């Protein structure tokens, strides 16, 4: 008698994986099943490894296919638990969209030994906490600096008291670890035990921190952790996983998420490029196509209209909480545009550089090549406007921006001016910044200095050596396990915060734009230069302008502007964008935002109005200033 065809699905192996094995099945039937689950076709009887999210997405089509083929299905207890959890997700998700949050309130019995939330939540934090507590899985899209870590610890304490979680697993950038480690004792009493995963076995603590770079290698041990303990998964700065299954971090999170008892995503910038980025976050929160199936077509368009965004907001509004910038009730920062007149030699270099490009391009073009070329031209003009030394082809490679040094013809007048510049002048912006910093020191105030160009930061480090400056840019590694004495971003931040002799932090926005709070140590910032990237500017501003500032504290920001240069055009465009982005951040609904992250810096110019500013500058040339006067 022929044995019936059978399909076994189990959680097996070390680390645990979903393993599918066929018995007594024709090759044709097995290939159909294998392609349904994994786009692979191993021989009959060979194990097929299936990603958890893919398995959950295909569970109903698989059921129907097996019924059509008359194939018996056997699943082990681990798979049954996974399927029950997915069914509960679908049931609760549908209830949320109907306005019927399904989570039961905490009962009279406390299963966490009386742990208390001892930090008083602000009214908007209490509101967000209560809304999230009534969701099976949630998203906190509050603006940077709103206290998302505090709300999350309070939420986790509630889950522990109800017996719904016993471990907190936080996936976060390394720069955010300090907040998770430092705030736990401020929020909870007794505090939870927190440890970082550094490879190998998972620490036996209440809270485990894993950084994004380590995440792909941590899937095995973290899956085992979630199978042994009811685990609350937190995805901090969740926009880093915006690529979803097509990105390494998104794939890793999709592999882990189905095994979590509860999932929460935290980010102030949920859609950094387009609505699809936001859909990727909800895929992690509600895996197995639960949320994606409810998304309107607007969520998948490349260039959505405001109306599209409103439709999307209407669908997802019950799934997230959001505190706006206005709700933080912070005093407005005091922003000063400080005009700086360039020295005679620097002015000659800037004019010669601008003259070189005037008439060099077909200024009527608007293709992608033109955007890229004008992006490079803009960065060279910014370099000339802050420090011509940045243009030198012979300069230290460690000082270079991501663009190559400008190819100035050897022996030309411009090359001669650049080569002898450092022997004759100190850049006016560098000199002005030093003056402001020393004045702040006299008042007992530390200063944060921003520049997009490492060369500026290194020049300032040398000029300000007596103030023991800290330095963070691309060449300073982020390494929690570096040998003593090695300079790392974490140690530089600690020095700035805690060393009374360290008066200055010199930073690059691309290396320190998120996850870092400095408002308790510093209220003064200087921008040596800015680009058209208003989102990056706003994020950098949030390092010292955020919740927790004393009521009487002023945040002072000085933007150095070289007179009659591209700086003035950048200021105009950034002001426009910042005003528009600020309105978006204060909108209680989600809108598309072009805020950056350090995984994807984007193009220097990606907006036609930015391009027009650069083209107009080139059309006018250095003599255009006289015409305008």
HUGI-V248533 format. One record per residue. N is the residue number from 0. RES is the residue in one small letter. D_FIRST is the distance of its C-alpha to the first C-alpha in Angstrom with 2 decimals. Layout:
# HUGI-V248533
[[N RES D_FIRST] [N RES D_FIRST]]
This chain:
# HUGI-V248533
[[0 x 0.00] [1 x 3.84] [2 x 6.47] [3 x 9.25] [4 x 12.45] [5 x 15.05] [6 x 18.79] [7 x 20.79] [8 x 24.56] [9 x 26.94] [10 x 30.54] [11 x 30.44] [12 x 32.63] [13 x 36.38] [14 x 37.78] [15 x 35.21] [16 x 33.53] [17 x 30.85] [18 x 27.80] [19 x 24.79] [20 x 21.60] [21 x 18.51] [22 x 14.93] [23 x 12.06] [24 x 14.67] [25 x 16.34] [26 x 19.86] [27 x 21.44] [28 x 20.12] [29 x 21.07] [30 x 24.46] [31 x 25.22] [32 x 24.57] [33 x 26.50] [34 x 29.40] [35 x 29.56] [36 x 30.05] [37 x 31.91] [38 x 32.72] [39 x 30.83] [40 x 27.78] [41 x 26.49] [42 x 23.42] [43 x 19.96] [44 x 19.75] [45 x 23.56] [46 x 25.43] [47 x 27.35] [48 x 30.62] [49 x 31.82] [50 x 35.36] [51 x 35.64] [52 x 37.80] [53 x 35.50] [54 x 32.48] [55 x 34.52] [56 x 35.79] [57 x 32.34] [58 x 30.66] [59 x 30.93] [60 x 30.01] [61 x 26.96] [62 x 25.92] [63 x 26.32] [64 x 24.49] [65 x 21.38] [66 x 21.52] [67 x 21.92] [68 x 18.94] [69 x 16.68] [70 x 16.38] [71 x 16.49] [72 x 19.72] [73 x 20.69] [74 x 24.39] [75 x 26.46] [76 x 29.75] [77 x 31.88] [78 x 30.25] [79 x 30.46] [80 x 34.14] [81 x 34.69] [82 x 33.20] [83 x 35.25] [84 x 38.33] [85 x 37.82] [86 x 37.40] [87 x 40.62] [88 x 42.33] [89 x 41.51] [90 x 42.69] [91 x 45.88] [92 x 46.64] [93 x 46.56] [94 x 48.78] [95 x 51.25] [96 x 51.62] [97 x 52.33] [98 x 55.02] [99 x 53.22] [100 x 52.80] [101 x 50.11] [102 x 50.88] [103 x 52.02] [104 x 55.46] [105 x 55.95] [106 x 56.16] [107 x 58.90] [108 x 57.07] [109 x 57.73] [110 x 54.94] [111 x 56.98] [112 x 59.80] [113 x 62.49] [114 x 62.43] [115 x 64.88] [116 x 65.66] [117 x 69.28] [118 x 70.10] [119 x 71.48] [120 x 69.51] [121 x 71.57] [122 x 71.18] [123 x 68.98] [124 x 66.81] [125 x 66.47] [126 x 65.49] [127 x 62.84] [128 x 61.54] [129 x 61.18] [130 x 59.43] [131 x 56.95] [132 x 56.34] [133 x 55.00] [134 x 52.46] [135 x 49.05] [136 x 49.73] [137 x 53.10] [138 x 55.31] [139 x 58.96] [140 x 60.74] [141 x 64.23] [142 x 66.82] [143 x 67.41] [144 x 69.49] [145 x 68.44] [146 x 66.94] [147 x 63.19] [148 x 62.61] [149 x 64.54] [150 x 62.60] [151 x 59.29] [152 x 60.24] [153 x 61.33] [154 x 58.05] [155 x 56.03] [156 x 58.13] [157 x 57.16] [158 x 53.44] [159 x 53.85] [160 x 55.81] [161 x 53.09] [162 x 50.38] [163 x 48.68] [164 x 49.41] [165 x 50.45] [166 x 50.74] [167 x 52.51] [168 x 51.32] [169 x 53.91] [170 x 53.34] [171 x 56.85] [172 x 59.26] [173 x 60.97] [174 x 64.27] [175 x 63.04] [176 x 62.10] [177 x 65.68] [178 x 65.52] [179 x 62.32] [180 x 63.80] [181 x 67.29] [182 x 66.71] [183 x 64.32] [184 x 67.23] [185 x 69.30] [186 x 66.68] [187 x 64.99] [188 x 66.37] [189 x 65.08] [190 x 63.86] [191 x 60.30] [192 x 59.72] [193 x 59.20] [194 x 58.01] [195 x 57.12] [196 x 53.89] [197 x 54.96] [198 x 51.68] [199 x 49.49] [200 x 48.73] [201 x 49.58] [202 x 52.79] [203 x 52.43] [204 x 54.85] [205 x 54.89] [206 x 55.37] [207 x 53.91] [208 x 55.52] [209 x 53.76] [210 x 55.55] [211 x 54.02] [212 x 54.45] [213 x 52.37] [214 x 49.71] [215 x 47.18] [216 x 47.06] [217 x 46.83] [218 x 43.57] [219 x 41.51] [220 x 43.88] [221 x 44.79] [222 x 41.18] [223 x 40.79] [224 x 44.05] [225 x 42.86] [226 x 39.60] [227 x 41.71] [228 x 44.61] [229 x 45.25] [230 x 47.05] [231 x 49.56] [232 x 49.48] [233 x 52.78] [234 x 53.12] [235 x 56.87] [236 x 58.56] [237 x 55.29] [238 x 56.69] [239 x 55.89] [240 x 52.24] [241 x 53.26] [242 x 51.18] [243 x 47.98] [244 x 44.83] [245 x 46.94] [246 x 49.09] [247 x 48.32] [248 x 49.59] [249 x 47.90] [250 x 44.50] [251 x 44.99] [252 x 45.97] [253 x 43.03] [254 x 40.74] [255 x 42.53] [256 x 43.42] [257 x 40.14] [258 x 40.27] [259 x 43.83] [260 x 44.70] [261 x 47.64] [262 x 48.88] [263 x 52.46] [264 x 54.03] [265 x 57.73] [266 x 59.83] [267 x 63.14] [268 x 62.13] [269 x 58.72] [270 x 59.02] [271 x 61.02] [272 x 60.40] [273 x 58.56] [274 x 56.50] [275 x 53.23] [276 x 54.31] [277 x 54.33] [278 x 50.85] [279 x 49.59] [280 x 51.06] [281 x 49.32] [282 x 45.97] [283 x 46.43] [284 x 47.54] [285 x 44.82] [286 x 41.87] [287 x 38.82] [288 x 40.98] [289 x 42.36] [290 x 46.01] [291 x 45.67] [292 x 44.16] [293 x 47.35] [294 x 49.79] [295 x 51.94] [296 x 52.26] [297 x 55.61] [298 x 53.84] [299 x 52.54] [300 x 55.71] [301 x 57.61] [302 x 61.03] [303 x 60.82] [304 x 63.87] [305 x 65.42] [306 x 63.95] [307 x 60.44] [308 x 61.02] [309 x 62.16] [310 x 59.00] [311 x 56.91] [312 x 59.12] [313 x 58.61] [314 x 54.83] [315 x 54.84] [316 x 57.97] [317 x 56.14] [318 x 54.11] [319 x 57.01] [320 x 60.48] [321 x 63.48] [322 x 66.96] [323 x 69.42] [324 x 72.24] [325 x 74.90] [326 x 73.36] [327 x 74.04] [328 x 77.75] [329 x 78.80] [330 x 82.27] [331 x 82.22] [332 x 82.54] [333 x 85.96] [334 x 85.24] [335 x 88.11] [336 x 88.16] [337 x 90.52] [338 x 92.13] [339 x 92.85] [340 x 95.20] [341 x 94.10] [342 x 96.51] [343 x 98.39] [344 x 96.27] [345 x 92.98] [346 x 94.24] [347 x 95.05] [348 x 91.58] [349 x 89.90] [350 x 92.11] [351 x 91.57] [352 x 87.79] [353 x 87.84] [354 x 90.20] [355 x 87.87] [356 x 85.08] [357 x 87.33] [358 x 86.78] [359 x 84.06] [360 x 81.16] [361 x 80.54] [362 x 80.96] [363 x 79.58] [364 x 76.02] [365 x 73.38] [366 x 70.23] [367 x 68.04] [368 x 69.94] [369 x 73.15] [370 x 71.70] [371 x 70.73] [372 x 74.10] [373 x 76.09] [374 x 74.04] [375 x 75.20] [376 x 78.77] [377 x 78.78] [378 x 77.72] [379 x 80.45] [380 x 83.05] [381 x 81.95] [382 x 82.35] [383 x 85.84] [384 x 86.76] [385 x 85.93] [386 x 86.47] [387 x 87.16] [388 x 86.18] [389 x 82.54] [390 x 83.13] [391 x 84.11] [392 x 81.85] [393 x 83.12] [394 x 82.10] [395 x 79.74] [396 x 76.10] [397 x 75.25] [398 x 77.49] [399 x 75.76] [400 x 74.07] [401 x 70.72] [402 x 72.70] [403 x 74.40] [404 x 78.14] [405 x 80.14] [406 x 81.09] [407 x 84.87] [408 x 86.68] [409 x 88.36] [410 x 92.11] [411 x 92.10] [412 x 94.30] [413 x 91.23] [414 x 89.90] [415 x 93.31] [416 x 93.44] [417 x 90.02] [418 x 90.77] [419 x 94.00] [420 x 92.91] [421 x 92.01] [422 x 95.44] [423 x 97.35] [424 x 95.55] [425 x 93.26] [426 x 90.99] [427 x 92.48] [428 x 89.24] [429 x 88.70] [430 x 92.29] [431 x 91.98] [432 x 88.73] [433 x 90.36] [434 x 93.33] [435 x 91.15] [436 x 89.11] [437 x 92.25] [438 x 93.71] [439 x 90.57] [440 x 90.88] [441 x 94.44] [442 x 93.07] [443 x 90.38] [444 x 87.53] [445 x 84.56] [446 x 83.55] [447 x 80.26] [448 x 80.75] [449 x 78.29] [450 x 78.20] [451 x 75.58] [452 x 77.16] [453 x 76.72] [454 x 80.09] [455 x 81.85] [456 x 80.15] [457 x 81.10] [458 x 84.68] [459 x 84.95] [460 x 83.53] [461 x 86.35] [462 x 89.01] [463 x 87.98] [464 x 87.40] [465 x 89.82] [466 x 87.60] [467 x 84.57] [468 x 82.23] [469 x 78.44] [470 x 76.50] [471 x 73.07] [472 x 71.86] [473 x 69.04] [474 x 70.13] [475 x 70.17] [476 x 66.62] [477 x 64.69] [478 x 63.51] [479 x 63.13] [480 x 62.86] [481 x 65.82] [482 x 68.13] [483 x 71.36] [484 x 74.01] [485 x 71.65] [486 x 72.49] [487 x 69.60] [488 x 69.51] [489 x 68.77] [490 x 71.73] [491 x 74.02] [492 x 73.17] [493 x 73.80] [494 x 77.11] [495 x 78.23] [496 x 77.35] [497 x 78.68] [498 x 81.27] [499 x 84.66] [500 x 85.90] [501 x 83.23] [502 x 84.79] [503 x 82.73] [504 x 79.10] [505 x 78.74] [506 x 75.43] [507 x 73.51] [508 x 71.80] [509 x 68.64] [510 x 68.29] [511 x 69.23] [512 x 68.62] [513 x 66.19] [514 x 65.32] [515 x 68.81] [516 x 71.40] [517 x 75.02] [518 x 76.97] [519 x 78.01] [520 x 79.66] [521 x 80.88] [522 x 82.34] [523 x 83.75] [524 x 81.98] [525 x 83.37] [526 x 81.65] [527 x 83.06] [528 x 81.10] [529 x 78.47] [530 x 76.22] [531 x 75.21] [532 x 72.18] [533 x 73.34] [534 x 70.04] [535 x 70.45] [536 x 74.03] [537 x 73.07] [538 x 70.40] [539 x 72.92] [540 x 75.45] [541 x 73.00] [542 x 73.19] [543 x 76.59] [544 x 76.57] [545 x 74.00] [546 x 73.58] [547 x 75.52] [548 x 78.75] [549 x 81.78] [550 x 83.34] [551 x 86.50] [552 x 84.83] [553 x 85.46] [554 x 83.03] [555 x 85.16] [556 x 83.75] [557 x 85.92] [558 x 84.79] [559 x 86.94] [560 x 87.75] [561 x 89.61] [562 x 92.17] [563 x 91.82] [564 x 88.46] [565 x 84.83] [566 x 84.63] [567 x 86.33] [568 x 83.80] [569 x 80.92] [570 x 82.57] [571 x 82.85] [572 x 79.21] [573 x 77.89] [574 x 80.05] [575 x 78.63] [576 x 75.03] [577 x 75.58] [578 x 77.08] [579 x 74.12] [580 x 71.55] [581 x 73.44] [582 x 73.17] [583 x 69.43] [584 x 69.13] [585 x 71.09] [586 x 68.98] [587 x 66.77] [588 x 64.12] [589 x 62.32] [590 x 63.59] [591 x 62.89] [592 x 64.78] [593 x 65.45] [594 x 65.62] [595 x 64.62] [596 x 62.61] [597 x 62.79] [598 x 59.42] [599 x 60.73] [600 x 64.52] [601 x 64.43] [602 x 67.14] [603 x 70.81] [604 x 71.61] [605 x 68.97] [606 x 71.30] [607 x 73.59] [608 x 76.45] [609 x 76.32] [610 x 76.41] [611 x 79.41] [612 x 81.29] [613 x 80.91] [614 x 81.76] [615 x 84.84] [616 x 85.96] [617 x 85.68] [618 x 87.50] [619 x 90.39] [620 x 90.51] [621 x 92.88] [622 x 95.77] [623 x 93.96] [624 x 95.20] [625 x 98.79] [626 x 97.97] [627 x 96.37] [628 x 99.41]]
